Amino acid sequence: MIPARIRTLLRSTRGSTLVESALVFALFVHVIFGIVEAGRLMYFYNWVAYAAREGTRYACVRGSSSTHPASAADVRTFVMNQAVTYDPSNVTVSTTWRPDNNAGSSVDVEVDYAYRPLIGFIIPRAITISSKSEMVISQ
């Protein structure tokens, strides 16, 4: 049999609003920060896709018959100049010509970015965002 005093304390709801509010607020903060991180992730993915596409365009109009043929270092420099607000040490650019740098061949540019979230408890480690673009060399 439970004593009357303990029974009264178990039925009391004083302070339950504070506990419920704290739990709902913690959930709300996680959802808001999750939305912010998802937005940042999409922003970085769009930039990576844009950089790969622009790097490929740069390389495909600067084939071996051009006055200044593009090298892998030129493409990397061009892509890195597109990265205005990002940490350049997290960007990797790889350029591949198939079979060579002559007109009619194709060029592939792949850009990888190691995305590091602002808030570590939502996504605890870096995520690699990657995009690849391919075009035919025009000149």
N, C-alpha and C positions, 0 to 999 in steps of 0.2 A: 504494500500500500504506500502511495506517495504522500508525504506530508502536505498539508494545505498550503504552506508558504511556498514550497517548490512548485506546486500545481499552479499557484497564482503567477509566479515568475514565468512559467512555461507558456501561460496564456497571454502574457503581456506582449503588446506589439510596440512598446516604446523603443525608439531607436532603429526600428526596422526600415523606416524611410531613408535614414542616413545610409544604411548598408546597401539598400537597393539602388539608391542614387549613385553611390560609388561604383557599383558593378556596371550600371548602365553607362555612366560617364567613361569608364575604362573601355568598354566595348565601343562607344561612340568615337573615342580618340583613336582606337585601332582602325576603325573603318575610315575615318577621315585621312589618317596618314597612309593607309593602304591606297586610297583613291589618289592621293598626291604622288605616291611612288609609281602607281600604274600610269599616271599621266606623264611623269618624267621618263619612264621606260619607253612609252610610245614616242615621245619626242626624240629620244636618242635613237630609236629604231628608224624613224623617218630620216634623221640626219645621216645615219649609216647608209641607208638605201640611196639617198641623194648623193652622197659623196662617192659611192661606187659608180653610179650612173654618170656623174660628171667626170670622174677619173677615166672612165671608158671612153667618153666622148672626146676628152683631151687626147687620149692615146690614138683613137681611130682616125683623127684628122691630121696626125703627125706621124705618118708612116715613113718608110725608108726613102721615098721620093720627095719628101717634104724638105724645106730649107733648114729646118731644125727638127730632125727625127726625135721622137720621144723615147727615153730610156725608162727603165723601172724607177730609177731615182727621180726623174722628172715627174712621173706620174705620182709618186709618193709625195713629193714636195707640193704638187698641185692640190692633192687631196688634203694634206696637212694644213694648207693655207685656207681651206674651206672650214676647218675646225677652229672657229673663233672662240667659243666658250668652253671647250673641252680640254681635258688633260691630254696633251699629245703623247705622253708615255703610255697611255692606254689604247692607242690606235695602232693597228697593224694593217699595212697595205701590201698586197701581193699582186703582181702583174705578170700575165702569161700570154705570150704570142704563139699562135698555132698556125702554121708551122714556123713563120718568121714575121718580120716587120714590113713585108711587102704588101702592096695593094691587093685586095682579095682575100688576104688572110684574116683571121679573127683575133681579137684581143679580149682577154678576160681580166677584170679587175675585181678583187675581193677585198672588202674592208671589214675588219673585225674591231670591235670596241669592247673593252672590259668595263661593263657598267657596274659602278659601285653605288649602292643606295645611300641616301642620306640617313635613313633610320635603320639601324642594324637589326632591330628586333622583328621587323616585318620580313625582310629578305636578308638573312645573315651573311651571305657571301657574294662575291662578284658574279655577275652573269655575263657571258660572252654573247654579244649581239653581232650577227654576221649578215652581210649582204653581198651578192655577187652579180656582176653585170657583164654581158658579152655583146660585142658589136663587130662588124666587118670593117676592116681598114679601107678607107676611101682613096687615099693618095699616098 
